[in-house]
């Protein structure tokens, strides 16, 4: 079971990001859900980019658990950045 833990962490980060973005969405229309799915996928790619930077710097001796945790941190960070930008955009639209 412990050898599968990094895979479960990566899967949980992807599904957690998707669930968070759907829960914080303005409505549950199909277009909004597709937008949220695509944004969750892009945030997940952001997590992979963070882990890729570490893997490139560390070389061939990367620990799978560290890579999985970096994917999780990168995905959460990308999701937080997206939500911050989205809130600013919504506030600007309300003011106009």
Secondary structure, DSSP 8 states (H G I E B T S, - for coil): -GGGHHHHHHHHHHHHHHHHHHHTSS---HHHHHHHHHHHHHHHHHHHHHHHHHHHHHTT---HHHHHHHHHHHHHHHHHHHHHHHHHHHHHHHH-
